[in-house]
Amino acid sequence: MKKIFIAFLSLFLVAAFSNESFAQPTTKGNQKTVKAPTEPSNAAKTWKTLSKITFKKEYDEIMGFKVDKPVFSKEVAALENKVIEIKGYIIPVEGYKSHKEFVFSAYPYNMCFFCGGAGPETVMEVLSKEPVKYTAEAVTLRGKLQTNSDDINRLIYMLIDAELVKE
């Protein structure tokens, strides 16, 4: 059952928008952050860009039935492997304290995809360079966006080498 749930969830999920300015990381205690760029952030627009997807039905050998596979728009495809900045919420999971791997959502926990209040394009997997402490407040992350339309055990968006952006 857990594998089916993970497989189902991994067909859907979101994130990111490109930002060409790179900042030097700083350390505050054990929490590593990146200073935000001086120009206004596009992090809020990122989720809107990532929502520009459609789905097509394809038979999946592992699941044994047709599943919805994401089809990424030109705008989303242009962000593949680009460093983006995105603002959202850490989704707490059992035992979460400060992790390098977690789920990130456009919406707070009570409205996120996993709670039934939003679509799969509103969440993404995050693989961060340093552990990120949980907070119920929105945070901004910067990292490289990857898309996924094939691996049913992963979300449709991943942010790799992510860093917490100091606002």
Contacts in CASP RR format, 6 or more apart in sequence:
PFRMAT RR
TARGET T0000
AUTHOR 0000-0000-0000
METHOD contacts of the structure
MODEL  1
MKKIFIAFLSLFLVAAFSNESFAQPTTKGNQKTVKAPTEPSNAAKTWKTL
SKITFKKEYDEIMGFKVDKPVFSKEVAALENKVIEIKGYIIPVEGYKSHK
EFVFSAYPYNMCFFCGGAGPETVMEVLSKEPVKYTAEAVTLRGKLQTNSD
DINRLIYMLIDAELVKE
3 153 0 8 1.000
4 63 0 8 1.000
6 153 0 8 1.000
7 62 0 8 1.000
7 63 0 8 1.000
7 152 0 8 1.000
7 153 0 8 1.000
8 152 0 8 1.000
9 113 0 8 1.000
9 114 0 8 1.000
9 120 0 8 1.000
9 155 0 8 1.000
10 148 0 8 1.000
10 151 0 8 1.000
10 152 0 8 1.000
10 153 0 8 1.000
10 154 0 8 1.000
10 155 0 8 1.000
10 156 0 8 1.000
11 67 0 8 1.000
11 68 0 8 1.000
11 69 0 8 1.000
11 70 0 8 1.000
11 120 0 8 1.000
11 152 0 8 1.000
11 156 0 8 1.000
12 68 0 8 1.000
12 70 0 8 1.000
12 113 0 8 1.000
12 119 0 8 1.000
12 120 0 8 1.000
12 121 0 8 1.000
12 123 0 8 1.000
12 155 0 8 1.000
12 156 0 8 1.000
13 103 0 8 1.000
13 113 0 8 1.000
13 120 0 8 1.000
13 121 0 8 1.000
13 122 0 8 1.000
13 123 0 8 1.000
13 124 0 8 1.000
13 125 0 8 1.000
13 155 0 8 1.000
13 156 0 8 1.000
13 157 0 8 1.000
14 47 0 8 1.000
14 50 0 8 1.000
14 51 0 8 1.000
14 106 0 8 1.000
14 120 0 8 1.000
14 121 0 8 1.000
14 122 0 8 1.000
14 123 0 8 1.000
14 124 0 8 1.000
14 155 0 8 1.000
14 156 0 8 1.000
14 157 0 8 1.000
15 46 0 8 1.000
15 47 0 8 1.000
15 50 0 8 1.000
15 84 0 8 1.000
15 86 0 8 1.000
15 104 0 8 1.000
15 123 0 8 1.000
15 124 0 8 1.000
15 145 0 8 1.000
15 157 0 8 1.000
15 158 0 8 1.000
15 159 0 8 1.000
16 46 0 8 1.000
16 49 0 8 1.000
16 50 0 8 1.000
16 79 0 8 1.000
16 82 0 8 1.000
16 84 0 8 1.000
16 85 0 8 1.000
16 86 0 8 1.000
16 124 0 8 1.000
16 143 0 8 1.000
16 145 0 8 1.000
16 157 0 8 1.000
16 159 0 8 1.000
17 42 0 8 1.000
17 43 0 8 1.000
17 45 0 8 1.000
17 46 0 8 1.000
17 49 0 8 1.000
17 50 0 8 1.000
17 79 0 8 1.000
17 84 0 8 1.000
17 85 0 8 1.000
17 86 0 8 1.000
18 78 0 8 1.000
18 79 0 8 1.000
18 82 0 8 1.000
18 83 0 8 1.000
18 84 0 8 1.000
18 145 0 8 1.000
19 37 0 8 1.000
19 41 0 8 1.000
19 42 0 8 1.000
19 83 0 8 1.000
19 84 0 8 1.000
19 85 0 8 1.000
19 142 0 8 1.000
20 83 0 8 1.000
21 37 0 8 1.000
21 39 0 8 1.000
22 83 0 8 1.000
23 34 0 8 1.000
23 35 0 8 1.000
23 36 0 8 1.000
23 37 0 8 1.000
23 142 0 8 1.000
23 165 0 8 1.000
24 34 0 8 1.000
24 35 0 8 1.000
25 32 0 8 1.000
25 33 0 8 1.000
25 34 0 8 1.000
25 163 0 8 1.000
26 32 0 8 1.000
26 33 0 8 1.000
26 34 0 8 1.000
26 35 0 8 1.000
26 166 0 8 1.000
27 33 0 8 1.000
28 166 0 8 1.000
30 130 0 8 1.000
30 131 0 8 1.000
31 130 0 8 1.000
31 131 0 8 1.000
31 132 0 8 1.000
31 133 0 8 1.000
31 164 0 8 1.000
32 129 0 8 1.000
32 130 0 8 1.000
32 163 0 8 1.000
32 164 0 8 1.000
33 163 0 8 1.000
33 164 0 8 1.000
33 165 0 8 1.000
33 166 0 8 1.000
34 142 0 8 1.000
34 163 0 8 1.000
34 164 0 8 1.000
34 165 0 8 1.000
34 166 0 8 1.000
35 165 0 8 1.000
35 166 0 8 1.000
36 140 0 8 1.000
36 165 0 8 1.000
36 166 0 8 1.000
36 167 0 8 1.000
37 85 0 8 1.000
41 85 0 8 1.000
41 87 0 8 1.000
41 140 0 8 1.000
41 165 0 8 1.000
42 85 0 8 1.000
43 85 0 8 1.000
43 86 0 8 1.000
43 87 0 8 1.000
43 140 0 8 1.000
43 165 0 8 1.000
44 87 0 8 1.000
46 84 0 8 1.000
46 85 0 8 1.000
46 86 0 8 1.000
46 87 0 8 1.000
47 86 0 8 1.000
47 88 0 8 1.000
47 106 0 8 1.000
47 122 0 8 1.000
49 75 0 8 1.000
49 76 0 8 1.000
49 79 0 8 1.000
50 76 0 8 1.000
50 79 0 8 1.000
50 121 0 8 1.000
50 124 0 8 1.000
50 157 0 8 1.000
51 121 0 8 1.000
51 122 0 8 1.000
52 72 0 8 1.000
52 73 0 8 1.000
52 75 0 8 1.000
52 76 0 8 1.000
53 70 0 8 1.000
53 71 0 8 1.000
53 72 0 8 1.000
53 73 0 8 1.000
53 76 0 8 1.000
53 121 0 8 1.000
53 156 0 8 1.000
54 70 0 8 1.000
54 71 0 8 1.000
54 73 0 8 1.000
55 68 0 8 1.000
55 69 0 8 1.000
55 70 0 8 1.000
55 71 0 8 1.000
56 68 0 8 1.000
56 69 0 8 1.000
56 71 0 8 1.000
57 66 0 8 1.000
57 67 0 8 1.000
57 68 0 8 1.000
57 69 0 8 1.000
58 66 0 8 1.000
58 67 0 8 1.000
58 69 0 8 1.000
59 65 0 8 1.000
59 66 0 8 1.000
59 67 0 8 1.000
60 66 0 8 1.000
60 67 0 8 1.000
60 152 0 8 1.000
62 152 0 8 1.000
63 152 0 8 1.000
67 152 0 8 1.000
69 149 0 8 1.000
69 150 0 8 1.000
70 120 0 8 1.000
70 121 0 8 1.000
70 147 0 8 1.000
70 148 0 8 1.000
70 149 0 8 1.000
70 156 0 8 1.000
71 149 0 8 1.000
72 80 0 8 1.000
72 147 0 8 1.000
72 149 0 8 1.000
76 147 0 8 1.000
77 147 0 8 1.000
79 145 0 8 1.000
80 145 0 8 1.000
80 146 0 8 1.000
80 147 0 8 1.000
81 144 0 8 1.000
81 145 0 8 1.000
81 146 0 8 1.000
82 144 0 8 1.000
82 145 0 8 1.000
83 142 0 8 1.000
83 143 0 8 1.000
83 144 0 8 1.000
83 145 0 8 1.000
84 142 0 8 1.000
84 143 0 8 1.000
84 144 0 8 1.000
84 145 0 8 1.000
84 159 0 8 1.000
85 140 0 8 1.000
85 141 0 8 1.000
85 142 0 8 1.000
85 143 0 8 1.000
85 165 0 8 1.000
86 104 0 8 1.000
86 124 0 8 1.000
86 140 0 8 1.000
86 141 0 8 1.000
86 142 0 8 1.000
86 159 0 8 1.000
87 138 0 8 1.000
87 139 0 8 1.000
87 140 0 8 1.000
87 141 0 8 1.000
88 104 0 8 1.000
88 105 0 8 1.000
88 106 0 8 1.000
88 107 0 8 1.000
88 138 0 8 1.000
88 139 0 8 1.000
88 140 0 8 1.000
88 141 0 8 1.000
89 104 0 8 1.000
89 105 0 8 1.000
89 106 0 8 1.000
89 107 0 8 1.000
89 108 0 8 1.000
89 109 0 8 1.000
89 112 0 8 1.000
89 136 0 8 1.000
89 137 0 8 1.000
89 138 0 8 1.000
89 139 0 8 1.000
90 96 0 8 1.000
90 102 0 8 1.000
90 103 0 8 1.000
90 104 0 8 1.000
90 105 0 8 1.000
90 132 0 8 1.000
90 134 0 8 1.000
90 135 0 8 1.000
90 139 0 8 1.000
91 102 0 8 1.000
91 103 0 8 1.000
91 104 0 8 1.000
91 105 0 8 1.000
91 109 0 8 1.000
91 112 0 8 1.000
91 114 0 8 1.000
91 123 0 8 1.000
92 109 0 8 1.000
92 134 0 8 1.000
93 102 0 8 1.000
93 103 0 8 1.000
96 102 0 8 1.000
96 134 0 8 1.000
97 133 0 8 1.000
97 134 0 8 1.000
98 131 0 8 1.000
98 132 0 8 1.000
98 133 0 8 1.000
98 134 0 8 1.000
99 128 0 8 1.000
99 131 0 8 1.000
99 132 0 8 1.000
100 127 0 8 1.000
100 128 0 8 1.000
100 129 0 8 1.000
100 130 0 8 1.000
100 131 0 8 1.000
100 132 0 8 1.000
101 125 0 8 1.000
101 126 0 8 1.000
101 127 0 8 1.000
101 128 0 8 1.000
102 125 0 8 1.000
102 126 0 8 1.000
102 128 0 8 1.000
102 132 0 8 1.000
103 114 0 8 1.000
103 123 0 8 1.000
103 124 0 8 1.000
103 125 0 8 1.000
103 126 0 8 1.000
103 155 0 8 1.000
104 123 0 8 1.000
104 124 0 8 1.000
104 125 0 8 1.000
104 126 0 8 1.000
104 141 0 8 1.000
104 159 0 8 1.000
105 112 0 8 1.000
105 113 0 8 1.000
105 118 0 8 1.000
105 122 0 8 1.000
105 123 0 8 1.000
106 112 0 8 1.000
106 118 0 8 1.000
106 122 0 8 1.000
106 123 0 8 1.000
107 117 0 8 1.000
107 118 0 8 1.000
107 122 0 8 1.000
108 136 0 8 1.000
109 115 0 8 1.000
109 136 0 8 1.000
111 117 0 8 1.000
111 118 0 8 1.000
112 118 0 8 1.000
112 122 0 8 1.000
112 123 0 8 1.000
113 119 0 8 1.000
113 120 0 8 1.000
113 122 0 8 1.000
113 123 0 8 1.000
114 123 0 8 1.000
120 155 0 8 1.000
120 156 0 8 1.000
121 156 0 8 1.000
121 157 0 8 1.000
123 155 0 8 1.000
123 157 0 8 1.000
124 155 0 8 1.000
124 156 0 8 1.000
124 157 0 8 1.000
124 158 0 8 1.000
124 159 0 8 1.000
125 154 0 8 1.000
125 155 0 8 1.000
125 157 0 8 1.000
125 158 0 8 1.000
125 159 0 8 1.000
126 132 0 8 1.000
126 141 0 8 1.000
126 158 0 8 1.000
126 159 0 8 1.000
126 162 0 8 1.000
127 158 0 8 1.000
127 159 0 8 1.000
127 160 0 8 1.000
127 161 0 8 1.000
127 162 0 8 1.000
128 141 0 8 1.000
128 161 0 8 1.000
128 162 0 8 1.000
128 163 0 8 1.000
128 164 0 8 1.000
129 161 0 8 1.000
129 162 0 8 1.000
129 163 0 8 1.000
130 163 0 8 1.000
130 164 0 8 1.000
132 139 0 8 1.000
132 141 0 8 1.000
132 162 0 8 1.000
132 164 0 8 1.000
139 164 0 8 1.000
139 165 0 8 1.000
140 164 0 8 1.000
140 165 0 8 1.000
140 167 0 8 1.000
141 159 0 8 1.000
141 162 0 8 1.000
141 163 0 8 1.000
141 164 0 8 1.000
141 165 0 8 1.000
142 162 0 8 1.000
142 163 0 8 1.000
142 165 0 8 1.000
143 159 0 8 1.000
143 160 0 8 1.000
143 161 0 8 1.000
143 162 0 8 1.000
143 163 0 8 1.000
144 159 0 8 1.000
144 160 0 8 1.000
144 161 0 8 1.000
145 157 0 8 1.000
145 158 0 8 1.000
145 159 0 8 1.000
146 157 0 8 1.000
146 158 0 8 1.000
146 159 0 8 1.000
146 160 0 8 1.000
147 156 0 8 1.000
147 157 0 8 1.000
147 158 0 8 1.000
148 154 0 8 1.000
148 155 0 8 1.000
148 156 0 8 1.000
148 157 0 8 1.000
148 158 0 8 1.000
149 156 0 8 1.000
END
